[in-house]
């Protein structure tokens, strides 16, 4: 269907995200690989926000949480 399901989201500076995608947007667990060699594990979530002016422009909200942030959130729930 021409949609990315899993793979690398590569930026011109050499940084890339490796993980799963939904509707061509990163979603779920994955890893950021930075050009300087740093690696960061975490999770992308997203949801769509309906346009209140009814102009058929749906906005996408992406959220990234590191593994540590998820652990801390779970502890304090």
N, CA, C, O and CB atoms as a CASP TS submission, in Angstrom:
PFRMAT TS
TARGET T0000
AUTHOR 0000-0000-0000
METHOD Language model
MODEL 1
PARENT N/A
ATOM      1  N   UNK     1       0.832  -1.201   0.000  1.00  0.00           N
ATOM      2  CA  UNK     1       0.000   0.000   0.000  1.00  0.00           C
ATOM      3  C   UNK     1       0.879   1.269   0.000  1.00  0.00           C
ATOM      4  O   UNK     1       0.343   2.375   0.072  1.00  0.00           O
ATOM      5  CB  UNK     1      -0.948  -0.004   1.231  1.00  0.00           C
ATOM      6  N   UNK     2       2.187   1.134  -0.077  1.00  0.00           N
ATOM      7  CA  UNK     2       3.066   2.296  -0.142  1.00  0.00           C
ATOM      8  C   UNK     2       3.329   2.962   1.192  1.00  0.00           C
ATOM      9  O   UNK     2       3.822   4.090   1.223  1.00  0.00           O
ATOM     10  CB  UNK     2       2.495   3.288  -1.064  1.00  0.00           C
ATOM     11  N   UNK     3       3.014   2.297   2.301  1.00  0.00           N
ATOM     12  CA  UNK     3       3.256   2.878   3.622  1.00  0.00           C
ATOM     13  C   UNK     3       4.439   2.201   4.296  1.00  0.00           C
ATOM     14  O   UNK     3       4.672   1.004   4.130  1.00  0.00           O
ATOM     15  CB  UNK     3       2.004   2.758   4.503  1.00  0.00           C
ATOM     16  N   UNK     4       5.188   3.002   5.067  1.00  0.00           N
ATOM     17  CA  UNK     4       6.286   2.457   5.859  1.00  0.00           C
ATOM     18  C   UNK     4       5.685   1.710   7.049  1.00  0.00           C
ATOM     19  O   UNK     4       4.832   2.249   7.755  1.00  0.00           O
ATOM     20  CB  UNK     4       7.268   3.590   6.334  1.00  0.00           C
ATOM     21  N   UNK     5       6.119   0.493   7.267  1.00  0.00           N
ATOM     22  CA  UNK     5       5.652  -0.305   8.399  1.00  0.00           C
ATOM     23  C   UNK     5       6.759  -0.447   9.441  1.00  0.00           C
ATOM     24  O   UNK     5       6.508  -0.386  10.645  1.00  0.00           O
ATOM     25  CB  UNK     5       5.180  -1.696   7.924  1.00  0.00           C
ATOM     26  N   UNK     6       7.974  -0.636   8.965  1.00  0.00           N
ATOM     27  CA  UNK     6       9.120  -0.797   9.852  1.00  0.00           C
ATOM     28  C   UNK     6      10.366  -0.398   9.076  1.00  0.00           C
ATOM     29  O   UNK     6      10.490  -0.695   7.888  1.00  0.00           O
ATOM     30  CB  UNK     6       9.230  -2.267  10.392  1.00  0.00           C
ATOM     31  N   UNK     7      11.283   0.275   9.754  1.00  0.00           N
ATOM     32  CA  UNK     7      12.516   0.651   9.070  1.00  0.00           C
ATOM     33  C   UNK     7      13.187   1.832   9.712  1.00  0.00           C
ATOM     34  O   UNK     7      13.030   2.079  10.908  1.00  0.00           O
ATOM     35  CB  UNK     7      12.242   0.954   7.632  1.00  0.00           C
ATOM     36  N   UNK     8      13.948   2.575   8.902  1.00  0.00           N
ATOM     37  CA  UNK     8      14.728   3.713   9.382  1.00  0.00           C
ATOM     38  C   UNK     8      14.169   5.019   8.831  1.00  0.00           C
ATOM     39  O   UNK     8      13.855   5.123   7.645  1.00  0.00           O
ATOM     40  CB  UNK     8      16.204   3.559   8.987  1.00  0.00           C
ATOM     41  N   UNK     9      14.051   6.008   9.702  1.00  0.00           N
ATOM     42  CA  UNK     9      13.655   7.365   9.347  1.00  0.00           C
ATOM     43  C   UNK     9      14.938   8.174   9.407  1.00  0.00           C
ATOM     44  O   UNK     9      15.390   8.527  10.496  1.00  0.00           O
ATOM     45  CB  UNK     9      12.521   7.949  10.315  1.00  0.00           C
ATOM     46  N   UNK    10      15.534   8.475   8.260  1.00  0.00           N
ATOM     47  CA  UNK    10      16.883   9.025   8.180  1.00  0.00           C
ATOM     48  C   UNK    10      16.841  10.526   7.898  1.00  0.00           C
ATOM     49  O   UNK    10      16.104  10.992   7.028  1.00  0.00           O
ATOM     50  CB  UNK    10      17.693   8.300   7.093  1.00  0.00           C
ATOM     51  N   UNK    11      17.653  11.273   8.656  1.00  0.00           N
ATOM     52  CA  UNK    11      17.773  12.716   8.496  1.00  0.00           C
ATOM     53  C   UNK    11      19.088  13.053   7.793  1.00  0.00           C
ATOM     54  O   UNK    11      20.033  12.267   7.857  1.00  0.00           O
ATOM     55  CB  UNK    11      17.690  13.427   9.868  1.00  0.00           C
ATOM     56  N   UNK    12      19.167  14.196   7.128  1.00  0.00           N
ATOM     57  CA  UNK    12      20.362  14.565   6.368  1.00  0.00           C
ATOM     58  C   UNK    12      21.652  14.611   7.202  1.00  0.00           C
ATOM     59  O   UNK    12      22.738  14.408   6.660  1.00  0.00           O
ATOM     60  CB  UNK    12      20.144  15.901   5.730  1.00  0.00           C
ATOM     61  N   UNK    13      21.546  14.874   8.502  1.00  0.00           N
ATOM     62  CA  UNK    13      22.751  14.980   9.337  1.00  0.00           C
ATOM     63  C   UNK    13      23.270  13.625   9.811  1.00  0.00           C
ATOM     64  O   UNK    13      24.239  13.574  10.569  1.00  0.00           O
ATOM     65  CB  UNK    13      22.467  15.853  10.537  1.00  0.00           C
ATOM     66  N   UNK    14      22.647  12.529   9.381  1.00  0.00           N
ATOM     67  CA  UNK    14      23.098  11.202   9.772  1.00  0.00           C
ATOM     68  C   UNK    14      22.317  10.596  10.927  1.00  0.00           C
ATOM     69  O   UNK    14      22.446   9.400  11.191  1.00  0.00           O
ATOM     70  CB  UNK    14      24.532  11.257  10.134  1.00  0.00           C
ATOM     71  N   UNK    15      21.516  11.385  11.616  1.00  0.00           N
ATOM     72  CA  UNK    15      20.665  10.889  12.694  1.00  0.00           C
ATOM     73  C   UNK    15      19.523  10.087  12.076  1.00  0.00           C
ATOM     74  O   UNK    15      18.994  10.446  11.024  1.00  0.00           O
ATOM     75  CB  UNK    15      20.115  12.065  13.572  1.00  0.00           C
ATOM     76  N   UNK    16      19.150   8.986  12.750  1.00  0.00           N
ATOM     77  CA  UNK    16      18.007   8.225  12.246  1.00  0.00           C
ATOM     78  C   UNK    16      17.267   7.541  13.385  1.00  0.00           C
ATOM     79  O   UNK    16      17.834   7.249  14.438  1.00  0.00           O
ATOM     80  CB  UNK    16      18.464   7.187  11.215  1.00  0.00           C
ATOM     81  N   UNK    17      15.981   7.294  13.143  1.00  0.00           N
ATOM     82  CA  UNK    17      15.132   6.539  14.062  1.00  0.00           C
ATOM     83  C   UNK    17      14.889   5.180  13.433  1.00  0.00           C
ATOM     84  O   UNK    17      14.515   5.086  12.264  1.00  0.00           O
ATOM     85  CB  UNK    17      13.776   7.286  14.359  1.00  0.00           C
ATOM     86  N   UNK    18      15.101   4.139  14.201  1.00  0.00           N
ATOM     87  CA  UNK    18      14.826   2.775  13.724  1.00  0.00           C
ATOM     88  C   UNK    18      13.694   2.206  14.571  1.00  0.00           C
ATOM     89  O   UNK    18      13.796   2.109  15.794  1.00  0.00           O
ATOM     90  CB  UNK    18      16.112   1.859  13.805  1.00  0.00           C
ATOM     91  N   UNK    19      12.612   1.832  13.888  1.00  0.00           N
ATOM     92  CA  UNK    19      11.482   1.271  14.612  1.00  0.00           C
ATOM     93  C   UNK    19      10.308   1.001  13.696  1.00  0.00           C
ATOM     94  O   UNK    19      10.460   0.839  12.485  1.00  0.00           O
ATOM     95  CB  UNK    19      11.062   2.197  15.725  1.00  0.00           C
ATOM     96  N   UNK    20       9.139   0.959  14.300  1.00  0.00           N
ATOM     97  CA  UNK    20       7.913   0.669  13.574  1.00  0.00           C
ATOM     98  C   UNK    20       7.179   1.970  13.271  1.00  0.00           C
ATOM     99  O   UNK    20       7.384   2.995  13.921  1.00  0.00           O
ATOM    100  CB  UNK    20       7.011  -0.293  14.379  1.00  0.00           C
ATOM    101  N   UNK    21       6.322   1.891  12.265  1.00  0.00           N
ATOM    102  CA  UNK    21       5.573   3.056  11.807  1.00  0.00           C
ATOM    103  C   UNK    21       4.105   2.684  11.626  1.00  0.00           C
ATOM    104  O   UNK    21       3.756   1.526  11.395  1.00  0.00           O
ATOM    105  CB  UNK    21       6.163   3.607  10.485  1.00  0.00           C
ATOM    106  N   UNK    22       3.265   3.699  11.737  1.00  0.00           N
ATOM    107  CA  UNK    22       1.839   3.541  11.456  1.00  0.00           C
ATOM    108  C   UNK    22       1.409   4.743  10.630  1.00  0.00           C
ATOM    109  O   UNK    22       1.601   5.884  11.051  1.00  0.00           O
ATOM    110  CB  UNK    22       0.989   3.416  12.781  1.00  0.00           C
ATOM    111  N   UNK    23       0.836   4.503   9.472  1.00  0.00           N
ATOM    112  CA  UNK    23       0.432   5.573   8.557  1.00  0.00           C
ATOM    113  C   UNK    23       1.608   6.499   8.256  1.00  0.00           C
ATOM    114  O   UNK    23       1.463   7.721   8.229  1.00  0.00           O
ATOM    115  CB  UNK    23      -0.739   6.378   9.150  1.00  0.00           C
ATOM    116  N   UNK    24       2.779   5.892   8.030  1.00  0.00           N
ATOM    117  CA  UNK    24       4.021   6.599   7.682  1.00  0.00           C
ATOM    118  C   UNK    24       4.577   7.492   8.791  1.00  0.00           C
ATOM    119  O   UNK    24       5.412   8.357   8.524  1.00  0.00           O
ATOM    120  CB  UNK    24       3.788   7.433   6.467  1.00  0.00           C
ATOM    121  N   UNK    25       4.130   7.294  10.017  1.00  0.00           N
ATOM    122  CA  UNK    25       4.649   8.040  11.161  1.00  0.00           C
ATOM    123  C   UNK    25       5.204   7.047  12.177  1.00  0.00           C
ATOM    124  O   UNK    25       4.643   5.966  12.357  1.00  0.00           O
ATOM    125  CB  UNK    25       3.541   8.939  11.803  1.00  0.00           C
ATOM    126  N   UNK    26       6.319   7.411  12.854  1.00  0.00           N
ATOM    127  CA  UNK    26       6.876   6.485  13.845  1.00  0.00           C
ATOM    128  C   UNK    26       5.885   6.229  14.967  1.00  0.00           C
ATOM    129  O   UNK    26       5.212   7.148  15.433  1.00  0.00           O
ATOM    130  CB  UNK    26       8.186   7.034  14.419  1.00  0.00           C
ATOM    131  N   UNK    27       5.796   4.968  15.403  1.00  0.00           N
ATOM    132  CA  UNK    27       4.896   4.622  16.493  1.00  0.00           C
ATOM    133  C   UNK    27       5.420   3.383  17.185  1.00  0.00           C
ATOM    134  O   UNK    27       5.825   2.420  16.534  1.00  0.00           O
ATOM    135  CB  UNK    27       3.454   4.400  15.984  1.00  0.00           C
ATOM    136  N   UNK    28       5.411   3.411  18.514  1.00  0.00           N
ATOM    137  CA  UNK    28       5.853   2.272  19.302  1.00  0.00           C
ATOM    138  C   UNK    28       7.320   2.385  19.681  1.00  0.00           C
ATOM    139  O   UNK    28       7.945   3.433  19.520  1.00  0.00           O
ATOM    140  CB  UNK    28       5.614   0.988  18.542  1.00  0.00           C
ATOM    141  N   UNK    29       7.856   1.278  20.190  1.00  0.00           N
ATOM    142  CA  UNK    29       9.235   1.245  20.650  1.00  0.00           C
ATOM    143  C   UNK    29      10.203   1.384  19.485  1.00  0.00           C
ATOM    144  O   UNK    29       9.969   0.861  18.396  1.00  0.00           O
ATOM    145  CB  UNK    29       9.509  -0.044  21.410  1.00  0.00           C
ATOM    146  N   UNK    30      11.281   2.091  19.732  1.00  0.00           N
ATOM    147  CA  UNK    30      12.294   2.275  18.710  1.00  0.00           C
ATOM    148  C   UNK    30      13.545   2.883  19.307  1.00  0.00           C
ATOM    149  O   UNK    30      13.647   3.089  20.517  1.00  0.00           O
ATOM    150  CB  UNK    30      11.766   3.148  17.582  1.00  0.00           C
ATOM    151  N   UNK    31      14.492   3.164  18.432  1.00  0.00           N
ATOM    152  CA  UNK    31      15.783   3.681  18.864  1.00  0.00           C
ATOM    153  C   UNK    31      16.214   4.830  17.966  1.00  0.00           C
ATOM    154  O   UNK    31      16.185   4.727  16.740  1.00  0.00           O
ATOM    155  CB  UNK    31      16.844   2.569  18.860  1.00  0.00           C
ATOM    156  N   UNK    32      16.617   5.936  18.606  1.00  0.00           N
ATOM    157  CA  UNK    32      17.244   7.038  17.897  1.00  0.00           C
ATOM    158  C   UNK    32      18.741   6.780  17.871  1.00  0.00           C
ATOM    159  O   UNK    32      19.341   6.463  18.898  1.00  0.00           O
ATOM    160  CB  UNK    32      16.915   8.412  18.565  1.00  0.00           C
ATOM    161  N   UNK    33      19.338   6.914  16.704  1.00  0.00           N
ATOM    162  CA  UNK    33      20.785   6.799  16.524  1.00  0.00           C
ATOM    163  C   UNK    33      21.259   8.170  16.049  1.00  0.00           C
ATOM    164  O   UNK    33      20.901   8.615  14.958  1.00  0.00           O
ATOM    165  CB  UNK    33      21.176   5.642  15.492  1.00  0.00           C
ATOM    166  N   UNK    34      22.065   8.833  16.874  1.00  0.00           N
ATOM    167  CA  UNK    34      22.507  10.187  16.558  1.00  0.00           C
ATOM    168  C   UNK    34      23.841  10.165  15.837  1.00  0.00           C
ATOM    169  O   UNK    34      24.623   9.226  15.984  1.00  0.00           O
ATOM    170  CB  UNK    34      22.609  11.028  17.827  1.00  0.00           C
ATOM    171  N   UNK    35      24.096  11.206  15.057  1.00  0.00           N
ATOM    172  CA  UNK    35      25.309  11.301  14.250  1.00  0.00           C
ATOM    173  C   UNK    35      26.574  11.247  15.112  1.00  0.00           C
ATOM    174  O   UNK    35      27.627  10.822  14.636  1.00  0.00           O
ATOM    175  CB  UNK    35      25.293  12.587  13.434  1.00  0.00           C
ATOM    176  N   UNK    36      26.478  11.677  16.378  1.00  0.00           N
ATOM    177  CA  UNK    36      27.648  11.665  17.260  1.00  0.00           C
ATOM    178  C   UNK    36      27.882  10.306  17.921  1.00  0.00           C
ATOM    179  O   UNK    36      28.810  10.157  18.717  1.00  0.00           O
ATOM    180  CB  UNK    36      27.492  12.723  18.330  1.00  0.00           C
ATOM    181  N   UNK    37      27.041   9.305  17.596  1.00  0.00           N
ATOM    182  CA  UNK    37      27.212   7.962  18.148  1.00  0.00           C
ATOM    183  C   UNK    37      26.293   7.641  19.316  1.00  0.00           C
ATOM    184  O   UNK    37      26.188   6.479  19.709  1.00  0.00           O
ATOM    185  CB  UNK    37      28.616   7.783  18.580  1.00  0.00           C
ATOM    186  N   UNK    38      25.631   8.635  19.877  1.00  0.00           N
ATOM    187  CA  UNK    38      24.704   8.381  20.984  1.00  0.00           C
ATOM    188  C   UNK    38      23.481   7.610  20.493  1.00  0.00           C
ATOM    189  O   UNK    38      23.056   7.747  19.346  1.00  0.00           O
ATOM    190  CB  UNK    38      24.268   9.708  21.644  1.00  0.00           C
ATOM    191  N   UNK    39      22.929   6.797  21.393  1.00  0.00           N
ATOM    192  CA  UNK    39      21.747   5.999  21.090  1.00  0.00           C
ATOM    193  C   UNK    39      20.740   6.216  22.217  1.00  0.00           C
ATOM    194  O   UNK    39      21.115   6.249  23.389  1.00  0.00           O
ATOM    195  CB  UNK    39      22.106   4.475  20.927  1.00  0.00           C
ATOM    196  N   UNK    40      19.458   6.366  21.861  1.00  0.00           N
ATOM    197  CA  UNK    40      18.412   6.609  22.849  1.00  0.00           C
ATOM    198  C   UNK    40      17.213   5.726  22.535  1.00  0.00           C
ATOM    199  O   UNK    40      16.621   5.826  21.460  1.00  0.00           O
ATOM    200  CB  UNK    40      18.001   8.106  22.872  1.00  0.00           C
ATOM    201  N   UNK    41      16.863   4.863  23.478  1.00  0.00           N
ATOM    202  CA  UNK    41      15.705   3.973  23.325  1.00  0.00           C
ATOM    203  C   UNK    41      14.473   4.639  23.918  1.00  0.00           C
ATOM    204  O   UNK    41      14.562   5.372  24.903  1.00  0.00           O
ATOM    205  CB  UNK    41      15.961   2.597  24.006  1.00  0.00           C
ATOM    206  N   UNK    42      13.345   4.381  23.318  1.00  0.00           N
ATOM    207  CA  UNK    42      12.105   4.938  23.841  1.00  0.00           C
ATOM    208  C   UNK    42      10.914   4.507  23.019  1.00  0.00           C
ATOM    209  O   UNK    42      10.939   3.492  22.322  1.00  0.00           O
ATOM    210  CB  UNK    42      12.181   6.444  23.885  1.00  0.00           C
ATOM    211  N   UNK    43       9.866   5.311  23.122  1.00  0.00           N
ATOM    212  CA  UNK    43       8.613   4.947  22.472  1.00  0.00           C
ATOM    213  C   UNK    43       7.923   6.180  21.903  1.00  0.00           C
ATOM    214  O   UNK    43       7.788   7.201  22.577  1.00  0.00           O
ATOM    215  CB  UNK    43       7.686   4.228  23.456  1.00  0.00           C
ATOM    216  N   UNK    44       7.490   6.066  20.652  1.00  0.00           N
ATOM    217  CA  UNK    44       6.676   7.096  20.016  1.00  0.00           C
ATOM    218  C   UNK    44       5.214   6.724  20.173  1.00  0.00           C
ATOM    219  O   UNK    44       4.833   5.565  20.007  1.00  0.00           O
ATOM    220  CB  UNK    44       7.047   7.266  18.516  1.00  0.00           C
ATOM    221  N   UNK    45       4.408   7.712  20.493  1.00  0.00           N
ATOM    222  CA  UNK    45       2.964   7.546  20.434  1.00  0.00           C
ATOM    223  C   UNK    45       2.437   8.723  19.630  1.00  0.00           C
ATOM    224  O   UNK    45       3.099   9.756  19.532  1.00  0.00           O
ATOM    225  CB  UNK    45       2.311   7.474  21.877  1.00  0.00           C
ATOM    226  N   UNK    46       1.266   8.576  19.061  1.00  0.00           N
ATOM    227  CA  UNK    46       0.680   9.697  18.349  1.00  0.00           C
ATOM    228  C   UNK    46      -0.833   9.607  18.367  1.00  0.00           C
ATOM    229  O   UNK    46      -1.425   8.539  18.526  1.00  0.00           O
ATOM    230  CB  UNK    46       1.191   9.749  16.915  1.00  0.00           C
ATOM    231  N   UNK    47      -1.420  10.756  18.201  1.00  0.00           N
ATOM    232  CA  UNK    47      -2.869  10.825  18.073  1.00  0.00           C
ATOM    233  C   UNK    47      -3.209  12.000  17.168  1.00  0.00           C
ATOM    234  O   UNK    47      -2.416  12.927  17.004  1.00  0.00           O
ATOM    235  CB  UNK    47      -3.560  10.967  19.469  1.00  0.00           C
ATOM    236  N   UNK    48      -4.374  11.945  16.598  1.00  0.00           N
ATOM    237  CA  UNK    48      -4.808  12.977  15.675  1.00  0.00           C
ATOM    238  C   UNK    48      -5.739  13.947  16.380  1.00  0.00           C
ATOM    239  O   UNK    48      -6.578  13.547  17.187  1.00  0.00           O
ATOM    240  CB  UNK    48      -5.498  12.359  14.454  1.00  0.00           C
ATOM    241  N   UNK    49      -5.582  15.227  16.067  1.00  0.00           N
ATOM    242  CA  UNK    49      -6.412  16.282  16.630  1.00  0.00           C
ATOM    243  C   UNK    49      -7.298  16.811  15.510  1.00  0.00           C
ATOM    244  O   UNK    49      -6.795  17.284  14.491  1.00  0.00           O
ATOM    245  CB  UNK    49      -5.543  17.427  17.267  1.00  0.00           C
ATOM    246  N   UNK    50      -8.595  16.734  15.691  1.00  0.00           N
ATOM    247  CA  UNK    50      -9.519  17.251  14.673  1.00  0.00           C
ATOM    248  C   UNK    50      -9.422  18.764  14.592  1.00  0.00           C
ATOM    249  O   UNK    50      -9.261  19.449  15.602  1.00  0.00           O
ATOM    250  CB  UNK    50     -10.968  16.829  14.983  1.00  0.00           C
ATOM    251  N   UNK    51      -9.521  19.264  13.391  1.00  0.00           N
ATOM    252  CA  UNK    51      -9.500  20.700  13.162  1.00  0.00           C
ATOM    253  C   UNK    51     -10.829  21.287  13.622  1.00  0.00           C
ATOM    254  O   UNK    51     -11.887  20.924  13.110  1.00  0.00           O
ATOM    255  CB  UNK    51      -9.232  21.027  11.665  1.00  0.00           C
ATOM    256  N   UNK    52     -10.766  22.186  14.582  1.00  0.00           N
ATOM    257  CA  UNK    52     -11.991  22.766  15.147  1.00  0.00           C
ATOM    258  C   UNK    52     -12.732  23.655  14.154  1.00  0.00           C
ATOM    259  O   UNK    52     -13.931  23.884  14.309  1.00  0.00           O
ATOM    260  CB  UNK    52     -11.658  23.568  16.390  1.00  0.00           C
ATOM    261  N   UNK    53     -12.033  24.161  13.134  1.00  0.00           N
ATOM    262  CA  UNK    53     -12.671  25.036  12.150  1.00  0.00           C
ATOM    263  C   UNK    53     -13.328  24.232  11.027  1.00  0.00           C
ATOM    264  O   UNK    53     -13.874  24.802  10.082  1.00  0.00           O
ATOM    265  CB  UNK    53     -11.643  26.009  11.564  1.00  0.00           C
ATOM    266  N   UNK    54     -13.270  22.898  11.139  1.00  0.00           N
ATOM    267  CA  UNK    54     -13.871  22.012  10.138  1.00  0.00           C
ATOM    268  C   UNK    54     -13.353  22.263   8.720  1.00  0.00           C
ATOM    269  O   UNK    54     -14.133  22.276   7.767  1.00  0.00           O
ATOM    270  CB  UNK    54     -15.370  22.171  10.156  1.00  0.00           C
ATOM    271  N   UNK    55     -12.060  22.459   8.581  1.00  0.00           N
ATOM    272  CA  UNK    55     -11.463  22.686   7.258  1.00  0.00           C
ATOM    273  C   UNK    55     -10.832  21.409   6.711  1.00  0.00           C
ATOM    274  O   UNK    55     -10.068  21.461   5.747  1.00  0.00           O
ATOM    275  CB  UNK    55     -10.408  23.800   7.331  1.00  0.00           C
ATOM    276  N   UNK    56     -11.145  20.271   7.314  1.00  0.00           N
ATOM    277  CA  UNK    56     -10.612  18.971   6.903  1.00  0.00           C
ATOM    278  C   UNK    56      -9.097  18.872   7.061  1.00  0.00           C
ATOM    279  O   UNK    56      -8.455  18.051   6.406  1.00  0.00           O
ATOM    280  CB  UNK    56     -10.986  18.697   5.467  1.00  0.00           C
ATOM    281  N   UNK    57      -8.533  19.698   7.920  1.00  0.00           N
ATOM    282  CA  UNK    57      -7.104  19.621   8.213  1.00  0.00           C
ATOM    283  C   UNK    57      -6.920  18.963   9.578  1.00  0.00           C
ATOM    284  O   UNK    57      -7.040  19.614  10.616  1.00  0.00           O
ATOM    285  CB  UNK    57      -6.444  21.037   8.182  1.00  0.00           C
ATOM    286  N   UNK    58      -6.630  17.680   9.563  1.00  0.00           N
ATOM    287  CA  UNK    58      -6.400  16.964  10.803  1.00  0.00           C
ATOM    288  C   UNK    58      -4.925  17.092  11.165  1.00  0.00           C
ATOM    289  O   UNK    58      -4.056  16.883  10.319  1.00  0.00           O
ATOM    290  CB  UNK    58      -6.823  15.471  10.679  1.00  0.00           C
ATOM    291  N   UNK    59      -4.645  17.431  12.403  1.00  0.00           N
ATOM    292  CA  UNK    59      -3.274  17.613  12.857  1.00  0.00           C
ATOM    293  C   UNK    59      -2.812  16.379  13.618  1.00  0.00           C
ATOM    294  O   UNK    59      -3.587  15.748  14.337  1.00  0.00           O
ATOM    295  CB  UNK    59      -3.151  18.870  13.738  1.00  0.00           C
ATOM    296  N   UNK    60      -1.540  16.047  13.449  1.00  0.00           N
ATOM    297  CA  UNK    60      -0.954  14.899  14.120  1.00  0.00           C
ATOM    298  C   UNK    60      -0.086  15.379  15.263  1.00  0.00           C
ATOM    299  O   UNK    60       0.738  16.276  15.085  1.00  0.00           O
ATOM    300  CB  UNK    60      -0.137  14.038  13.138  1.00  0.00           C
ATOM    301  N   UNK    61      -0.263  14.794  16.433  1.00  0.00           N
ATOM    302  CA  UNK    61       0.556  15.102  17.608  1.00  0.00           C
ATOM    303  C   UNK    61       1.439  13.894  17.878  1.00  0.00           C
ATOM    304  O   UNK    61       0.933  12.812  18.176  1.00  0.00           O
ATOM    305  CB  UNK    61      -0.332  15.454  18.864  1.00  0.00           C
ATOM    306  N   UNK    62       2.771  14.068  17.777  1.00  0.00           N
ATOM    307  CA  UNK    62       3.722  13.004  18.085  1.00  0.00           C
ATOM    308  C   UNK    62       4.262  13.207  19.484  1.00  0.00           C
ATOM    309  O   UNK    62       4.508  14.340  19.898  1.00  0.00           O
ATOM    310  CB  UNK    62       4.873  12.968  17.057  1.00  0.00           C
ATOM    311  N   UNK    63       4.451  12.118  20.219  1.00  0.00           N
ATOM    312  CA  UNK    63       5.017  12.181  21.554  1.00  0.00           C
ATOM    313  C   UNK    63       6.120  11.135  21.662  1.00  0.00           C
ATOM    314  O   UNK    63       5.924   9.984  21.272  1.00  0.00           O
ATOM    315  CB  UNK    63       3.923  11.959  22.639  1.00  0.00           C
ATOM    316  N   UNK    64       7.276  11.526  22.187  1.00  0.00           N
ATOM    317  CA  UNK    64       8.404  10.621  22.387  1.00  0.00           C
ATOM    318  C   UNK    64       8.686  10.533  23.876  1.00  0.00           C
ATOM    319  O   UNK    64       8.801  11.561  24.543  1.00  0.00           O
ATOM    320  CB  UNK    64       9.668  11.099  21.605  1.00  0.00           C
ATOM    321  N   UNK    65       8.797   9.338  24.402  1.00  0.00           N
ATOM    322  CA  UNK    65       9.142   9.121  25.807  1.00  0.00           C
ATOM    323  C   UNK    65      10.300   8.141  25.866  1.00  0.00           C
ATOM    324  O   UNK    65      10.260   7.079  25.244  1.00  0.00           O
ATOM    325  CB  UNK    65       7.918   8.592  26.624  1.00  0.00           C
ATOM    326  N   UNK    66      11.335   8.505  26.619  1.00  0.00           N
ATOM    327  CA  UNK    66      12.459   7.590  26.778  1.00  0.00           C
ATOM    328  C   UNK    66      12.060   6.458  27.702  1.00  0.00           C
ATOM    329  O   UNK    66      11.043   6.541  28.391  1.00  0.00           O
ATOM    330  CB  UNK    66      13.699   8.324  27.322  1.00  0.00           C
ATOM    331  N   UNK    67      12.853   5.408  27.719  1.00  0.00           N
ATOM    332  CA  UNK    67      12.590   4.266  28.592  1.00  0.00           C
ATOM    333  C   UNK    67      12.529   4.718  30.042  1.00  0.00           C
ATOM    334  O   UNK    67      11.662   4.271  30.793  1.00  0.00           O
ATOM    335  CB  UNK    67      13.669   3.182  28.413  1.00  0.00           C
ATOM    336  N   UNK    68      13.442   5.602  30.448  1.00  0.00           N
ATOM    337  CA  UNK    68      13.479   6.088  31.830  1.00  0.00           C
ATOM    338  C   UNK    68      12.206   6.848  32.177  1.00  0.00           C
ATOM    339  O   UNK    68      11.674   6.682  33.274  1.00  0.00           O
ATOM    340  CB  UNK    68      14.701   6.984  32.051  1.00  0.00           C
ATOM    341  N   UNK    69      11.709   7.679  31.264  1.00  0.00           N
ATOM    342  CA  UNK    69      10.478   8.436  31.515  1.00  0.00           C
ATOM    343  C   UNK    69       9.302   7.497  31.725  1.00  0.00           C
ATOM    344  O   UNK    69       8.461   7.749  32.588  1.00  0.00           O
ATOM    345  CB  UNK    69      10.184   9.396  30.352  1.00  0.00           C
ATOM    346  N   UNK    70       9.225   6.414  30.950  1.00  0.00           N
ATOM    347  CA  UNK    70       8.127   5.460  31.102  1.00  0.00           C
ATOM    348  C   UNK    70       8.215   4.758  32.457  1.00  0.00           C
ATOM    349  O   UNK    70       7.192   4.533  33.104  1.00  0.00           O
ATOM    350  CB  UNK    70       8.146   4.422  29.957  1.00  0.00           C
ATOM    351  N   UNK    71       9.413   4.416  32.885  1.00  0.00           N
ATOM    352  CA  UNK    71       9.595   3.747  34.177  1.00  0.00           C
ATOM    353  C   UNK    71       9.155   4.680  35.297  1.00  0.00           C
ATOM    354  O   UNK    71       8.424   4.258  36.193  1.00  0.00           O
ATOM    355  CB  UNK    71      11.075   3.313  34.378  1.00  0.00           C
ATOM    356  N   UNK    72       9.586   5.945  35.267  1.00  0.00           N
ATOM    357  CA  UNK    72       9.227   6.906  36.301  1.00  0.00           C
ATOM    358  C   UNK    72       7.718   7.155  36.324  1.00  0.00           C
ATOM    359  O   UNK    72       7.129   7.251  37.400  1.00  0.00           O
ATOM    360  CB  UNK    72       9.977   8.221  36.083  1.00  0.00           C
ATOM    361  N   UNK    73       7.099   7.260  35.176  1.00  0.00           N
ATOM    362  CA  UNK    73       5.656   7.486  35.113  1.00  0.00           C
ATOM    363  C   UNK    73       4.904   6.325  35.730  1.00  0.00           C
ATOM    364  O   UNK    73       3.916   6.528  36.435  1.00  0.00           O
ATOM    365  CB  UNK    73       5.204   7.695  33.669  1.00  0.00           C
ATOM    366  N   UNK    74       5.361   5.113  35.473  1.00  0.00           N
ATOM    367  CA  UNK    74       4.700   3.937  36.013  1.00  0.00           C
ATOM    368  C   UNK    74       4.843   3.891  37.538  1.00  0.00           C
ATOM    369  O   UNK    74       3.896   3.527  38.236  1.00  0.00           O
ATOM    370  CB  UNK    74       5.278   2.661  35.378  1.00  0.00           C
ATOM    371  N   UNK    75       6.005   4.252  38.051  1.00  0.00           N
ATOM    372  CA  UNK    75       6.246   4.229  39.498  1.00  0.00           C
ATOM    373  C   UNK    75       5.327   5.201  40.212  1.00  0.00           C
ATOM    374  O   UNK    75       4.832   4.896  41.297  1.00  0.00           O
ATOM    375  CB  UNK    75       7.707   4.566  39.810  1.00  0.00           C
ATOM    376  N   UNK    76       5.086   6.378  39.618  1.00  0.00           N
ATOM    377  CA  UNK    76       4.315   7.413  40.291  1.00  0.00           C
ATOM    378  C   UNK    76       2.840   7.410  39.971  1.00  0.00           C
ATOM    379  O   UNK    76       2.114   8.279  40.455  1.00  0.00           O
ATOM    380  CB  UNK    76       4.866   8.725  39.955  1.00  0.00           C
ATOM    381  N   UNK    77       2.364   6.467  39.174  1.00  0.00           N
ATOM    382  CA  UNK    77       0.936   6.396  38.870  1.00  0.00           C
ATOM    383  C   UNK    77       0.127   6.012  40.091  1.00  0.00           C
ATOM    384  O   UNK    77      -1.096   5.905  40.013  1.00  0.00           O
ATOM    385  CB  UNK    77       0.682   5.403  37.752  1.00  0.00           C
TER
END
